[in-house]
Amino acid sequence: MFARNKINIFDYSDYRKFLREFYEVEKSLDPTFSYRVFATAVDMDASLLLKILQGKRHVSPKCIESFVQFFRFKEGKAEYFREMVAYGKAKNDEQVRRHFETLQKMRPLACRELDEARYRYFQQWFYPMIRSALDVFNYRGPQDAASLGDSCVPKLTATQVQGAVDALLQLGLAQKRKDGRIVPTEAHIKTKERWFSASISEYQQNIADLARRSIAETPREERDISTLTMALDSSQIEKIREILAETRKSIVNVVNAMPSKICDSVYQLNFQLFPMMKKVK
């Protein structure tokens, strides 16, 4: 198979994407290569292989070893492929995080740097906050890290601040201007990786904890925390979502109209809507 040496398994964390792209590369090199040929090579029914590539089914433990033999994986790559399958089968956020972190440890440094930076961005609640703070704070390098950290609520260490800035620069979410000041860019992180939703959940938990702390630690005149408990038809929840989305958009428009030079603070705004009771039908 021509594509075996042209596609690097360590560039992937999604085993189905790895298999799909292997098939596409092999097909481009050898027009006679088909799903049936691929399936026969891994001792599998062609219809089952197609469902796996489409994301409708998972590889069974027996088939995992057939793929390992087909690709002629040595021990390191074989174990990495097995872990990719486990990651793909993870059923909850904790399992997703555990398997993703194991995959990262197994990858060569050159293959994992960007993914690790993206992962840390959502793992560390203060990374997005530091990004916004760069609009307000005249940050020019590590010499300013301690000062920025002291301005944060809660306070951050110089190491935490500089680590966040380094990640932002690596991800293209911040840049150094000609005058030496580091400022945010307009870029956004877009990812469809499985770890994304797990990391977002952890980030939201951390932010909720900060909101709880602010009730005791932040003066009333510097915050606005209100609650609303209501009975509603749960089938109409999408209408509430639409109102919240429009509200977020309106607030973003107001904030975007503020010149960064007049901004002096970074605020966190949370919208939280969740069920507290549901009638048994």
Contacts in CASP RR format, 6 or more apart in sequence:
PFRMAT RR
TARGET T0000
AUTHOR 0000-0000-0000
METHOD contacts of the structure
MODEL  1
MFARNKINIFDYSDYRKFLREFYEVEKSLDPTFSYRVFATAVDMDASLLL
KILQGKRHVSPKCIESFVQFFRFKEGKAEYFREMVAYGKAKNDEQVRRHF
ETLQKMRPLACRELDEARYRYFQQWFYPMIRSALDVFNYRGPQDAASLGD
SCVPKLTATQVQGAVDALLQLGLAQKRKDGRIVPTEAHIKTKERWFSASI
SEYQQNIADLARRSIAETPREERDISTLTMALDSSQIEKIREILAETRKS
IVNVVNAMPSKICDSVYQLNFQLFPMMKKVK
1 26 0 8 1.000
1 30 0 8 1.000
1 33 0 8 1.000
1 41 0 8 1.000
2 25 0 8 1.000
2 26 0 8 1.000
2 29 0 8 1.000
2 30 0 8 1.000
3 22 0 8 1.000
3 25 0 8 1.000
3 26 0 8 1.000
3 29 0 8 1.000
4 71 0 8 1.000
4 72 0 8 1.000
6 25 0 8 1.000
6 29 0 8 1.000
7 18 0 8 1.000
7 21 0 8 1.000
7 22 0 8 1.000
7 25 0 8 1.000
8 111 0 8 1.000
9 18 0 8 1.000
9 71 0 8 1.000
9 73 0 8 1.000
9 77 0 8 1.000
9 80 0 8 1.000
9 81 0 8 1.000
9 84 0 8 1.000
10 77 0 8 1.000
10 80 0 8 1.000
10 106 0 8 1.000
10 107 0 8 1.000
10 108 0 8 1.000
10 111 0 8 1.000
11 111 0 8 1.000
12 18 0 8 1.000
12 21 0 8 1.000
12 84 0 8 1.000
13 84 0 8 1.000
13 87 0 8 1.000
13 100 0 8 1.000
13 103 0 8 1.000
13 115 0 8 1.000
13 193 0 8 1.000
13 194 0 8 1.000
13 195 0 8 1.000
14 84 0 8 1.000
14 88 0 8 1.000
14 193 0 8 1.000
14 194 0 8 1.000
15 59 0 8 1.000
15 81 0 8 1.000
15 84 0 8 1.000
15 85 0 8 1.000
15 87 0 8 1.000
15 88 0 8 1.000
16 52 0 8 1.000
16 53 0 8 1.000
16 55 0 8 1.000
16 88 0 8 1.000
18 84 0 8 1.000
19 52 0 8 1.000
19 53 0 8 1.000
19 67 0 8 1.000
20 53 0 8 1.000
23 33 0 8 1.000
23 35 0 8 1.000
23 38 0 8 1.000
23 53 0 8 1.000
26 33 0 8 1.000
26 38 0 8 1.000
27 33 0 8 1.000
27 34 0 8 1.000
35 46 0 8 1.000
35 49 0 8 1.000
35 50 0 8 1.000
35 53 0 8 1.000
36 46 0 8 1.000
38 46 0 8 1.000
38 49 0 8 1.000
39 45 0 8 1.000
39 46 0 8 1.000
39 48 0 8 1.000
39 49 0 8 1.000
40 46 0 8 1.000
41 70 0 8 1.000
42 49 0 8 1.000
42 63 0 8 1.000
42 66 0 8 1.000
42 67 0 8 1.000
42 70 0 8 1.000
43 63 0 8 1.000
43 66 0 8 1.000
44 63 0 8 1.000
44 66 0 8 1.000
48 57 0 8 1.000
51 57 0 8 1.000
52 58 0 8 1.000
52 59 0 8 1.000
58 85 0 8 1.000
58 88 0 8 1.000
58 89 0 8 1.000
59 67 0 8 1.000
59 85 0 8 1.000
64 81 0 8 1.000
64 82 0 8 1.000
64 85 0 8 1.000
67 81 0 8 1.000
68 78 0 8 1.000
68 81 0 8 1.000
68 82 0 8 1.000
71 77 0 8 1.000
71 81 0 8 1.000
73 80 0 8 1.000
73 81 0 8 1.000
76 106 0 8 1.000
79 106 0 8 1.000
80 103 0 8 1.000
80 106 0 8 1.000
80 107 0 8 1.000
83 99 0 8 1.000
83 102 0 8 1.000
83 103 0 8 1.000
83 106 0 8 1.000
84 103 0 8 1.000
86 99 0 8 1.000
87 96 0 8 1.000
87 99 0 8 1.000
87 100 0 8 1.000
87 102 0 8 1.000
87 103 0 8 1.000
87 194 0 8 1.000
88 99 0 8 1.000
88 194 0 8 1.000
90 96 0 8 1.000
90 98 0 8 1.000
90 99 0 8 1.000
90 194 0 8 1.000
93 197 0 8 1.000
93 198 0 8 1.000
93 201 0 8 1.000
93 202 0 8 1.000
94 198 0 8 1.000
96 194 0 8 1.000
96 195 0 8 1.000
96 197 0 8 1.000
96 198 0 8 1.000
97 195 0 8 1.000
97 198 0 8 1.000
97 199 0 8 1.000
97 202 0 8 1.000
100 119 0 8 1.000
100 193 0 8 1.000
100 194 0 8 1.000
100 195 0 8 1.000
100 198 0 8 1.000
104 112 0 8 1.000
104 115 0 8 1.000
104 116 0 8 1.000
104 119 0 8 1.000
113 170 0 8 1.000
114 170 0 8 1.000
114 171 0 8 1.000
115 193 0 8 1.000
117 167 0 8 1.000
117 170 0 8 1.000
117 171 0 8 1.000
118 171 0 8 1.000
118 189 0 8 1.000
118 191 0 8 1.000
119 195 0 8 1.000
119 199 0 8 1.000
120 127 0 8 1.000
120 167 0 8 1.000
121 127 0 8 1.000
121 128 0 8 1.000
121 167 0 8 1.000
121 168 0 8 1.000
121 171 0 8 1.000
121 173 0 8 1.000
121 189 0 8 1.000
122 196 0 8 1.000
122 199 0 8 1.000
122 200 0 8 1.000
122 202 0 8 1.000
122 203 0 8 1.000
123 199 0 8 1.000
123 202 0 8 1.000
123 203 0 8 1.000
124 160 0 8 1.000
124 164 0 8 1.000
125 203 0 8 1.000
125 206 0 8 1.000
125 207 0 8 1.000
125 210 0 8 1.000
126 152 0 8 1.000
126 156 0 8 1.000
126 160 0 8 1.000
126 164 0 8 1.000
127 164 0 8 1.000
127 167 0 8 1.000
127 168 0 8 1.000
129 152 0 8 1.000
129 266 0 8 1.000
129 268 0 8 1.000
130 148 0 8 1.000
130 156 0 8 1.000
130 161 0 8 1.000
130 164 0 8 1.000
130 165 0 8 1.000
130 168 0 8 1.000
131 164 0 8 1.000
131 168 0 8 1.000
131 173 0 8 1.000
131 174 0 8 1.000
131 184 0 8 1.000
132 184 0 8 1.000
132 266 0 8 1.000
133 139 0 8 1.000
133 148 0 8 1.000
133 151 0 8 1.000
133 152 0 8 1.000
133 266 0 8 1.000
134 165 0 8 1.000
134 168 0 8 1.000
134 174 0 8 1.000
134 182 0 8 1.000
134 183 0 8 1.000
134 184 0 8 1.000
135 183 0 8 1.000
135 184 0 8 1.000
135 260 0 8 1.000
135 263 0 8 1.000
136 260 0 8 1.000
136 263 0 8 1.000
136 264 0 8 1.000
136 265 0 8 1.000
136 266 0 8 1.000
137 144 0 8 1.000
137 148 0 8 1.000
137 151 0 8 1.000
138 144 0 8 1.000
138 181 0 8 1.000
139 148 0 8 1.000
139 165 0 8 1.000
139 181 0 8 1.000
139 182 0 8 1.000
140 180 0 8 1.000
140 181 0 8 1.000
140 182 0 8 1.000
141 162 0 8 1.000
141 165 0 8 1.000
141 182 0 8 1.000
142 158 0 8 1.000
142 162 0 8 1.000
145 158 0 8 1.000
145 159 0 8 1.000
145 161 0 8 1.000
145 162 0 8 1.000
145 165 0 8 1.000
146 157 0 8 1.000
146 158 0 8 1.000
146 161 0 8 1.000
148 156 0 8 1.000
148 161 0 8 1.000
149 155 0 8 1.000
149 156 0 8 1.000
149 157 0 8 1.000
149 158 0 8 1.000
149 160 0 8 1.000
149 161 0 8 1.000
152 161 0 8 1.000
153 214 0 8 1.000
153 217 0 8 1.000
153 218 0 8 1.000
154 210 0 8 1.000
154 213 0 8 1.000
165 174 0 8 1.000
165 182 0 8 1.000
168 174 0 8 1.000
168 184 0 8 1.000
169 175 0 8 1.000
169 176 0 8 1.000
169 182 0 8 1.000
171 187 0 8 1.000
171 189 0 8 1.000
172 185 0 8 1.000
172 187 0 8 1.000
173 184 0 8 1.000
173 185 0 8 1.000
173 187 0 8 1.000
173 188 0 8 1.000
173 189 0 8 1.000
174 182 0 8 1.000
174 183 0 8 1.000
174 184 0 8 1.000
174 185 0 8 1.000
175 182 0 8 1.000
175 183 0 8 1.000
175 185 0 8 1.000
176 182 0 8 1.000
177 183 0 8 1.000
207 268 0 8 1.000
207 270 0 8 1.000
208 270 0 8 1.000
208 272 0 8 1.000
210 268 0 8 1.000
211 225 0 8 1.000
211 268 0 8 1.000
211 270 0 8 1.000
214 223 0 8 1.000
214 225 0 8 1.000
215 223 0 8 1.000
215 225 0 8 1.000
229 276 0 8 1.000
232 240 0 8 1.000
234 275 0 8 1.000
234 278 0 8 1.000
237 273 0 8 1.000
240 273 0 8 1.000
241 273 0 8 1.000
244 271 0 8 1.000
244 273 0 8 1.000
247 271 0 8 1.000
248 271 0 8 1.000
251 269 0 8 1.000
END
